Amino acid sequence: MEVFGTIVAVFMTLFWLGFRHHEAARPLSPRRILIPPLGMSTGSFMYLVPAFRPSSLHVLEAIAAGAVCGAILIATTRLDLRDRAVFLRPSRVFLFVILGLIAVRWIARLFLRQSIPFQELSGMFFLLALVMIVSWRVAMFVRYRSLHSSSTMGPSLAPT
């Protein structure tokens, strides 16, 4: 089962990286930035089942780890303004960051599953991913709004 989960994770990662590369060719919009974390947030329903609820300390650990991972994603994500549209700039560094984060998550899971029940660990890693994605996408949205508003001001209305 462990091998199957790893294989699925590798294929999901490759699919996601290919999708992201394809998406970089299209201009960003608020909807394209904010829909993924909203869609992911539906996974929070897992916490209705008590076995998936991490302890308070584990919640703080997951939030802290998610914030660190989100900060790394924020630092490696660049947006460009081209033809009055905002685009995601493709980056090789981002590829390595994503692969590194996945490797760290996989290694952490190997060690943590020894001492934390599977369902609780699942709840922790979901919370980590949610915090990471939400913080990254909120920062991306703020940058998008800044670039988009500067592109709509035009040269005659730009601040001096």
MDTraj code that builds the backbone (N, CA, C; nanometers):
import mdtraj as md
import numpy as np

residues = "MET GLU VAL PHE GLY THR ILE VAL ALA VAL PHE MET THR LEU PHE TRP LEU GLY PHE ARG HIS HIS GLU ALA ALA ARG PRO LEU SER PRO ARG ARG ILE LEU ILE PRO PRO LEU GLY MET SER THR GLY SER PHE MET TYR LEU VAL PRO ALA PHE ARG PRO SER SER LEU HIS VAL LEU GLU ALA ILE ALA ALA GLY ALA VAL CYS GLY ALA ILE LEU ILE ALA THR THR ARG LEU ASP LEU ARG ASP ARG ALA VAL PHE LEU ARG PRO SER ARG VAL PHE LEU PHE VAL ILE LEU GLY LEU ILE ALA VAL ARG TRP ILE ALA ARG LEU PHE LEU ARG GLN SER ILE PRO PHE GLN GLU LEU SER GLY MET PHE PHE LEU LEU ALA LEU VAL MET ILE VAL SER TRP ARG VAL ALA MET PHE VAL ARG TYR ARG SER LEU HIS SER SER SER THR MET GLY PRO SER LEU ALA PRO THR".split()
xyz = np.array([
    [0.0824, -0.1199, 0.0000],
    [0.0000, 0.0000, 0.0000],
    [0.0868, 0.1262, 0.0000],
    [0.1981, 0.1193, 0.0713],
    [0.2891, 0.2347, 0.0774],
    [0.3437, 0.2677, -0.0611],
    [0.3818, 0.1642, -0.1358],
    [0.4369, 0.1839, -0.2696],
    [0.3310, 0.2426, -0.3617],
    [0.2080, 0.1929, -0.3529],
    [0.0998, 0.2449, -0.4359],
    [0.0767, 0.3935, -0.4086],
    [0.0744, 0.4318, -0.2807],
    [0.0556, 0.5721, -0.2439],
    [0.1666, 0.6604, -0.2972],
    [0.2881, 0.6110, -0.2936],
    [0.4021, 0.6871, -0.3452],
    [0.3919, 0.7034, -0.4968],
    [0.3539, 0.5956, -0.5653],
    [0.3394, 0.6028, -0.7115],
    [0.2303, 0.7021, -0.7495],
    [0.1182, 0.6982, -0.6798],
    [0.0092, 0.7923, -0.7063],
    [0.0571, 0.9353, -0.6809],
    [0.1307, 0.9570, -0.5730],
    [0.1815, 1.0913, -0.5418],
    [0.2759, 1.1413, -0.6509],
    [0.3609, 1.0543, -0.7027],
    [0.4536, 1.0930, -0.8104],
    [0.3755, 1.1326, -0.9354],
    [0.2769, 1.0520, -0.9740],
    [0.1974, 1.0850, -1.0929],
    [0.1156, 1.2124, -1.0732],
    [0.0607, 1.2315, -0.9551],
    [-0.0140, 1.3551, -0.9271],
    [0.0782, 1.4765, -0.9358],
    [0.1994, 1.4628, -0.8846],
    [0.2964, 1.5718, -0.8895],
    [0.3327, 1.6058, -1.0334],
    [0.3609, 1.5036, -1.1131],
    [0.3953, 1.5268, -1.2536],
    [0.2787, 1.5903, -1.3289],
    [0.1581, 1.5429, -1.3035],
    [0.0404, 1.6014, -1.3660],
    [0.0265, 1.7482, -1.3264],
    [0.0407, 1.7754, -1.1969],
    [0.0236, 1.9114, -1.1473],
    [0.1296, 2.0053, -1.2049],
    [0.2537, 1.9587, -1.2136],
    [0.3602, 2.0421, -1.2694],
    [0.3350, 2.0696, -1.4175],
    [0.2897, 1.9701, -1.4912],
    [0.2561, 1.9911, -1.6322],
    [0.1399, 2.0874, -1.6485],
    [0.0397, 2.0720, -1.5640],
    [-0.0754, 2.1612, -1.5674],
    [-0.0334, 2.3046, -1.5377],
    [0.0520, 2.3206, -1.4381],
    [0.0971, 2.4546, -1.4004],
    [0.1764, 2.5197, -1.5143],
    [0.2590, 2.4413, -1.5820],
    [0.3363, 2.4930, -1.6956],
    [0.2416, 2.5382, -1.8067],
    [0.1376, 2.4604, -1.8336],
    [0.0379, 2.4956, -1.9344],
    [-0.0381, 2.6223, -1.8940],
    [-0.0717, 2.6338, -1.7675],
    [-0.1475, 2.7479, -1.7180],
    [-0.0665, 2.8784, -1.7231],
    [0.0657, 2.8685, -1.7182],
    [0.1497, 2.9889, -1.7204],
    [0.1384, 3.0627, -1.8529],
    [0.0880, 2.9970, -1.9556],
    [0.0743, 3.0605, -2.0864],
    [-0.0502, 3.1489, -2.0945],
    [-0.1415, 3.1345, -1.9997],
    [-0.2647, 3.2132, -1.9993],
    [-0.2573, 3.3222, -1.8931],
    [-0.3206, 3.4369, -1.9171],
    [-0.3203, 3.5433, -1.8155],
    [-0.3918, 3.4989, -1.6887],
    [-0.3458, 3.5506, -1.5757],
    [-0.4088, 3.5216, -1.4470],
    [-0.5356, 3.6044, -1.4317],
    [-0.6225, 3.5574, -1.3468],
    [-0.7415, 3.6321, -1.3093],
    [-0.7657, 3.6029, -1.1613],
    [-0.8416, 3.6877, -1.0946],
    [-0.8720, 3.6590, -0.9536],
    [-0.9335, 3.5202, -0.9351],
    [-1.0178, 3.4822, -1.0261],
    [-1.0830, 3.3512, -1.0175],
    [-0.9805, 3.2375, -1.0252],
    [-0.8870, 3.2468, -1.1187],
    [-0.7856, 3.1427, -1.1349],
    [-0.6925, 3.1352, -1.0144],
    [-0.6787, 3.2435, -0.9423],
    [-0.5925, 3.2445, -0.8240],
    [-0.6669, 3.1891, -0.7020],
    [-0.7922, 3.2272, -0.6849],
    [-0.8637, 3.1976, -0.5609],
    [-0.9455, 3.0683, -0.5616],
    [-0.9792, 3.0147, -0.6777],
    [-1.0615, 2.8927, -0.6814],
    [-0.9888, 2.7713, -0.6223],
    [-0.8599, 2.7478, -0.6499],
    [-0.7959, 2.6268, -0.5933],
    [-0.8029, 2.6161, -0.4409],
    [-0.7706, 2.7215, -0.3640],
    [-0.7840, 2.7038, -0.2195],
    [-0.9292, 2.6876, -0.1742],
    [-1.0222, 2.7504, -0.2447],
    [-1.1634, 2.7322, -0.2091],
    [-1.2069, 2.5881, -0.2351],
    [-1.1645, 2.5331, -0.3476],
    [-1.1972, 2.3939, -0.3773],
    [-1.1331, 2.2984, -0.2784],
    [-1.0103, 2.3284, -0.2415],
    [-0.9396, 2.2421, -0.1472],
    [-1.0016, 2.2481, -0.0082],
    [-1.0581, 2.3613, 0.0269],
    [-1.1113, 2.3787, 0.1618],
    [-1.2252, 2.2816, 0.1923],
    [-1.2868, 2.2256, 0.0901],
    [-1.3948, 2.1300, 0.1158],
    [-1.3425, 2.0049, 0.1872],
    [-1.2136, 1.9793, 0.1771],
    [-1.1539, 1.8671, 0.2479],
    [-1.1612, 1.8824, 0.3986],
    [-1.1905, 2.0029, 0.4454],
    [-1.2025, 2.0270, 0.5896],
    [-1.3158, 1.9472, 0.6523],
    [-1.4046, 1.8950, 0.5689],
    [-1.5122, 1.8122, 0.6227],
    [-1.4584, 1.6865, 0.6902],
    [-1.3332, 1.6505, 0.6622],
    [-1.2748, 1.5330, 0.7283],
    [-1.2725, 1.5513, 0.8792],
    [-1.2663, 1.6770, 0.9240],
    [-1.2592, 1.7031, 1.0679],
    [-1.3909, 1.6769, 1.1397],
    [-1.4969, 1.6477, 1.0657],
    [-1.6224, 1.6072, 1.1288],
    [-1.6072, 1.4699, 1.1950],
    [-1.5134, 1.3919, 1.1447],
    [-1.4851, 1.2603, 1.2032],
    [-1.3778, 1.2802, 1.3100],
    [-1.4052, 1.2490, 1.4353],
    [-1.3110, 1.2764, 1.5441],
    [-1.1701, 1.2175, 1.5238],
    [-1.1592, 1.1051, 1.4572],
    [-1.0276, 1.0418, 1.4394],
    [-0.9321, 1.1277, 1.3564],
    [-0.9839, 1.2169, 1.2730],
    [-0.9008, 1.3003, 1.1876],
    [-0.8594, 1.4318, 1.2544],
    [-0.9091, 1.4578, 1.3734],
    [-0.8786, 1.5841, 1.4421],
    [-0.7462, 1.5723, 1.5166],
    [-0.6461, 1.6518, 1.4759],
    [-0.5186, 1.6485, 1.5478],
    [-0.5297, 1.7179, 1.6832],
    [-0.4384, 1.6863, 1.7723],
    [-0.4338, 1.7539, 1.9024],
    [-0.3953, 1.9003, 1.8812],
    [-0.4133, 1.9809, 1.9833],
    [-0.3826, 2.1241, 1.9731],
    [-0.2372, 2.1481, 1.9346],
    [-0.1461, 2.0738, 1.9948],
    [-0.0042, 2.0883, 1.9622],
    [0.0224, 2.0506, 1.8174],
    [-0.0399, 1.9446, 1.7697],
    [-0.0210, 1.9028, 1.6313],
    [-0.0805, 2.0038, 1.5341],
    [-0.1898, 2.0672, 1.5733],
    [-0.2481, 2.1728, 1.4899],
    [-0.1486, 2.2880, 1.4755],
    [-0.0886, 2.3305, 1.5878],
    [0.0096, 2.4399, 1.5825],
    [0.1306, 2.4015, 1.4977],
    [0.1756, 2.2777, 1.5113],
    [0.2890, 2.2312, 1.4307],
    [0.2540, 2.2319, 1.2820],
    [0.1354, 2.1846, 1.2477],
    [0.0941, 2.1806, 1.1074],
    [0.0802, 2.3216, 1.0508],
    [0.0238, 2.4133, 1.1278],
    [0.0093, 2.5522, 1.0816],
    [0.1463, 2.6158, 1.0626],
    [0.2375, 2.5940, 1.1563],
    [0.3722, 2.6515, 1.1443],
    [0.4439, 2.5952, 1.0218],
    [0.4369, 2.4638, 1.0017],
    [0.5018, 2.4022, 0.8856],
    [0.4377, 2.4517, 0.7563],
    [0.3058, 2.4660, 0.7548],
    [0.2367, 2.5181, 0.6369],
    [0.2758, 2.6617, 0.6067],
    [0.2930, 2.7417, 0.7118],
    [0.3339, 2.8809, 0.6921],
    [0.4755, 2.8890, 0.6347],
    [0.5639, 2.8031, 0.6822],
    [0.7012, 2.8017, 0.6291],
    [0.6999, 2.7587, 0.4819],
    [0.6281, 2.6521, 0.4523],
    [0.6200, 2.6055, 0.3135],
    [0.5538, 2.7115, 0.2247],
    [0.4504, 2.7762, 0.2747],
    [0.3850, 2.8834, 0.1997],
    [0.4797, 2.9993, 0.1729],
    [0.5608, 3.0344, 0.2724],
    [0.6576, 3.1431, 0.2539],
    [0.7589, 3.1087, 0.1451],
    [0.7980, 2.9826, 0.1397],
    [0.8908, 2.9395, 0.0340],
    [0.8244, 2.9531, -0.1027],
    [0.7000, 2.9116, -0.1132],
    [0.6281, 2.9254, -0.2400],
    [0.6086, 3.0717, -0.2778],
    [0.5773, 3.1542, -0.1805],
    [0.5595, 3.2976, -0.2061],
    [0.6892, 3.3582, -0.2590],
    [0.8010, 3.3198, -0.1976],
    [0.9303, 3.3755, -0.2385],
    [0.9721, 3.3315, -0.3778],
    [0.9235, 3.2178, -0.4237],
    [0.9671, 3.1668, -0.5543],
    [0.8648, 3.1894, -0.6649],
    [0.7538, 3.2536, -0.6352],
    [0.6512, 3.2810, -0.7352],
    [0.6654, 3.4251, -0.7834],
    [0.6751, 3.4388, -0.9127],
    [0.6877, 3.5719, -0.9732],
    [0.5745, 3.5935, -1.0730],
    [0.5232, 3.7146, -1.0752],
    [0.4203, 3.7532, -1.1700],
    [0.4769, 3.8595, -1.2624],
    [0.4383, 3.8536, -1.3884],
    [0.4837, 3.9509, -1.4889],
    [0.3644, 4.0235, -1.5475],
    [0.3876, 4.1472, -1.5852],
    [0.2868, 4.2271, -1.6530],
    [0.3252, 4.2340, -1.8005],
    [0.2401, 4.1761, -1.8875],
    [0.2639, 4.1781, -2.0317],
    [0.1338, 4.2139, -2.1021],
    [0.1393, 4.3111, -2.1895],
    [0.0224, 4.3503, -2.2682],
    [-0.0997, 4.3766, -2.1795],
    [-0.0772, 4.4472, -2.0708],
    [-0.1838, 4.4841, -1.9762],
    [-0.2524, 4.3625, -1.9124],
    [-0.1814, 4.2519, -1.9073],
    [-0.2333, 4.1310, -1.8422],
    [-0.1238, 4.0773, -1.7500],
    [-0.1658, 4.0098, -1.6454],
    [-0.0720, 3.9553, -1.5477],
    [-0.0545, 3.8056, -1.5760],
    [0.0723, 3.7653, -1.5859],
    [0.1063, 3.6254, -1.6137],
    [0.1938, 3.5713, -1.5017],
    [0.1838, 3.4415, -1.4813],
    [0.2721, 3.3714, -1.3895],
    [0.4020, 3.3437, -1.4645],
    [0.5140, 3.3840, -1.4065],
    [0.6430, 3.3619, -1.4708],
    [0.6920, 3.2205, -1.4394],
    [0.7138, 3.1392, -1.5428],
    [0.7668, 3.0044, -1.5187],
    [0.9058, 3.0132, -1.4544],
    [0.9323, 2.9210, -1.3635],
    [1.0591, 2.9242, -1.2915],
    [1.1094, 2.7827, -1.2667],
    [1.2345, 2.7583, -1.2981],
    [1.2954, 2.6283, -1.2686],
    [1.3095, 2.6104, -1.1176],
    [1.3354, 2.7196, -1.0482],
    [1.3494, 2.7131, -0.9030],
    [1.2202, 2.6612, -0.8404],
    [1.1069, 2.7065, -0.8924],
    [0.9778, 2.6630, -0.8390],
    [0.9632, 2.5115, -0.8499],
    [1.0063, 2.4547, -0.9619],
    [1.0008, 2.3097, -0.9800],
    [1.0786, 2.2390, -0.8698],
    [1.1995, 2.2849, -0.8428],
    [1.2811, 2.2224, -0.7395],
    [1.2226, 2.2442, -0.5997],
    [1.1639, 2.3595, -0.5768],
    [1.1002, 2.3865, -0.4481],
    [0.9835, 2.2908, -0.4256],
    [0.8987, 2.2758, -0.5270],
    [0.7844, 2.1856, -0.5146],
    [0.8316, 2.0424, -0.4907],
    [0.9284, 1.9981, -0.5693],
    [0.9796, 1.8620, -0.5512],
    [1.0443, 1.8455, -0.4137],
    [1.1143, 1.9482, -0.3666],
    [1.1735, 1.9443, -0.2327],
    [1.0678, 1.9372, -0.1240],
    [0.9629, 2.0165, -0.1378],
    [0.8544, 2.0141, -0.0386],
    [0.7859, 1.8779, -0.0360],
    [0.7680, 1.8193, -0.1522],
    [0.7060, 1.6868, -0.1582],
    [0.7972, 1.5832, -0.0921],
    [0.9266, 1.5920, -0.1178],
    [1.0214, 1.4969, -0.0569],
    [1.0237, 1.5123, 0.0952],
    [1.0255, 1.6352, 0.1427],
    [1.0256, 1.6590, 0.2877],
    [0.8972, 1.6063, 0.3496],
    [0.7850, 1.6287, 0.2829],
    [0.6566, 1.5789, 0.3338],
    [0.6580, 1.4270, 0.3406],
    [0.7095, 1.3620, 0.2372],
    [0.7130, 1.2165, 0.2335],
    [0.8021, 1.1603, 0.3445],
    [0.9192, 1.2213, 0.3627],
    [1.0121, 1.1757, 0.4676],
    [0.9510, 1.1995, 0.6060],
    [0.8895, 1.3155, 0.6257],
    [0.8256, 1.3457, 0.7550],
    [0.7154, 1.2449, 0.7839],
    [0.6387, 1.2108, 0.6818],
    [0.5314, 1.1144, 0.7010],
    [0.5870, 0.9786, 0.7427],
    [0.6997, 0.9390, 0.6842],
    [0.7609, 0.8108, 0.7208],
    [0.7964, 0.8061, 0.8696],
    [0.8488, 0.9166, 0.9218],
    [0.8873, 0.9206, 1.0628],
    [0.7677, 0.9405, 1.1552],
    [0.6765, 1.0284, 1.1172],
    [0.5646, 1.0617, 1.2044],
    [0.4615, 0.9506, 1.2158],
    [0.4505, 0.8683, 1.1132],
    [0.3494, 0.7623, 1.1204],
    [0.3819, 0.6581, 1.2273],
    [0.5053, 0.6621, 1.2773],
    [0.5443, 0.5710, 1.3851],
    [0.4759, 0.6090, 1.5171],
    [0.4503, 0.7388, 1.5349],
    [0.3998, 0.7849, 1.6639],
    [0.2621, 0.8520, 1.6595],
    [0.2122, 0.8820, 1.5401],
    [0.0833, 0.9504, 1.5274],
    [-0.0098, 0.8607, 1.4455],
    [-0.1332, 0.8384, 1.4924],
    [-0.2268, 0.7549, 1.4167],
    [-0.2494, 0.8085, 1.2748],
    [-0.2747, 0.7180, 1.1824],
    [-0.2894, 0.7508, 1.0402],
    [-0.3904, 0.8631, 1.0151],
    [-0.5099, 0.8529, 1.0741],
    [-0.6135, 0.9534, 1.0491],
    [-0.5718, 1.0903, 1.1014],
    [-0.5137, 1.0935, 1.2202],
    [-0.4702, 1.2216, 1.2765],
    [-0.3578, 1.2813, 1.1915],
    [-0.2674, 1.1972, 1.1451],
    [-0.1587, 1.2431, 1.0585],
    [-0.2144, 1.2979, 0.9274],
    [-0.3181, 1.2319, 0.8753],
    [-0.3845, 1.2813, 0.7545],
    [-0.4428, 1.4206, 0.7783],
    [-0.5066, 1.4392, 0.8932],
    [-0.5613, 1.5700, 0.9280],
    [-0.4534, 1.6758, 0.9400],
    [-0.3387, 1.6368, 0.9963],
    [-0.2272, 1.7318, 1.0094],
    [-0.1731, 1.7731, 0.8721],
    [-0.1514, 1.6753, 0.7843],
    [-0.0948, 1.7076, 0.6533],
    [-0.1933, 1.7845, 0.5664],
    [-0.3234, 1.7591, 0.5834],
    [-0.4209, 1.8393, 0.5108],
    [-0.4157, 1.9841, 0.5590],
    [-0.4092, 2.0035, 0.6902],
    [-0.4021, 2.1381, 0.7454],
    [-0.2754, 2.2092, 0.6983],
    [-0.1639, 2.1382, 0.6990],
    [-0.0375, 2.1948, 0.6489],
    [-0.0556, 2.2408, 0.5047],
    [-0.1107, 2.1538, 0.4197],
    [-0.1287, 2.1879, 0.2783],
    [-0.2248, 2.3049, 0.2615],
    [-0.3314, 2.3068, 0.3394],
    [-0.4292, 2.4155, 0.3288],
    [-0.3666, 2.5494, 0.3670],
    [-0.2929, 2.5528, 0.4773],
    [-0.2268, 2.6772, 0.5191],
    [-0.1263, 2.7208, 0.4127],
    [-0.0513, 2.6256, 0.3592],
    [0.0479, 2.6573, 0.2567],
    [-0.0193, 2.7163, 0.1325],
    [-0.1234, 2.6512, 0.0832],
    [-0.1905, 2.6963, -0.0389],
    [-0.2620, 2.8290, -0.0178],
    [-0.3312, 2.8426, 0.0935],
    [-0.4055, 2.9677, 0.1185],
    [-0.3098, 3.0852, 0.1314],
    [-0.2017, 3.0701, 0.2088],
    [-0.1076, 3.1824, 0.2241],
    [-0.0423, 3.2165, 0.0908],
    [-0.0068, 3.1168, 0.0129],
    [0.0570, 3.1391, -0.1169],
    [-0.0386, 3.2094, -0.2121],
    [-0.1632, 3.1616, -0.2189],
    [-0.2590, 3.2203, -0.3122],
    [-0.3035, 3.3599, -0.2691],
    [-0.3136, 3.3852, -0.1397],
    [-0.3482, 3.5206, -0.0939],
    [-0.2363, 3.6178, -0.1324],
    [-0.1118, 3.5773, -0.1111],
    [0.0013, 3.6630, -0.1505],
    [0.0018, 3.6842, -0.3016],
    [-0.0277, 3.5797, -0.3773],
    [-0.0333, 3.5911, -0.5231],
    [-0.1447, 3.6865, -0.5639],
    [-0.2594, 3.6786, -0.4955],
    [-0.3715, 3.7667, -0.5263],
    [-0.3366, 3.9123, -0.4981],
    [-0.2678, 3.9380, -0.3872],
    [-0.2270, 4.0743, -0.3531],
    [-0.1317, 4.1287, -0.4606],
    [-0.0352, 4.0474, -0.5018],
    [0.0568, 4.0890, -0.6090],
    [-0.0185, 4.1117, -0.7398],
    [-0.1114, 4.0223, -0.7690],
    [-0.1912, 4.0354, -0.8904],
    [-0.2662, 4.1682, -0.8913],
    [-0.3342, 4.1978, -0.7797],
    [-0.4109, 4.3232, -0.7712],
    [-0.3210, 4.4445, -0.7907],
    [-0.2027, 4.4404, -0.7326],
    [-0.1089, 4.5506, -0.7459],
    [-0.0661, 4.5684, -0.8916],
    [-0.0269, 4.4597, -0.9559],
    [0.0151, 4.4680, -1.0959],
    [-0.1022, 4.5050, -1.1862],
    [-0.2170, 4.4460, -1.1618],
    [-0.3335, 4.4719, -1.2459],
    [-0.3771, 4.6176, -1.2346],
    [-0.3758, 4.6730, -1.1130],
    [-0.4168, 4.8134, -1.0976],
    [-0.3158, 4.9069, -1.1618],
    [-0.1880, 4.8727, -1.1583],
    [-0.0883, 4.9584, -1.2242],
    [-0.1011, 4.9509, -1.3757],
    [-0.1494, 4.8369, -1.4291],
    [-0.1649, 4.8250, -1.5742],
    [-0.2882, 4.8987, -1.6235],
    [-0.3890, 4.9145, -1.5397],
    [-0.5116, 4.9817, -1.5830],
    [-0.5054, 5.1329, -1.5635],
    [-0.4032, 5.1793, -1.4904],
    [-0.3919, 5.3237, -1.4682],
    [-0.3496, 5.3963, -1.5948],
    [-0.2745, 5.3312, -1.6804],
    [-0.2284, 5.3944, -1.8024],
    [-0.1136, 5.4881, -1.7758],
    [-0.0402, 5.5251, -1.8789],
    [0.0784, 5.6095, -1.8611],
    [0.0458, 5.7508, -1.8144],
    [-0.0693, 5.8057, -1.8537],
    [-0.0993, 5.9431, -1.8166],
    [-0.1451, 5.9545, -1.6717],
    [-0.1930, 5.8462, -1.6127],
    [-0.2436, 5.8516, -1.4757],
    [-0.1465, 5.7910, -1.3750],
    [-0.0340, 5.7445, -1.4204],
    [0.0620, 5.6796, -1.3308],
    [0.1178, 5.7815, -1.2331],
    [0.1383, 5.7426, -1.1079],
    [0.1945, 5.8361, -1.0095],
    [0.3383, 5.8727, -1.0467],
    [0.3762, 5.9942, -1.0122],
    [0.5121, 6.0394, -1.0440],
    [0.5997, 6.0401, -0.9232],
])
top = md.Topology()
chain = top.add_chain()
for i, resn in enumerate(residues, 1):
    res = top.add_residue(resn, chain, resSeq=i)
    for name in ("N", "CA", "C"):
        top.add_atom(name, md.element.get_by_symbol(name[0]), res)
traj = md.Trajectory(xyz[None], top)
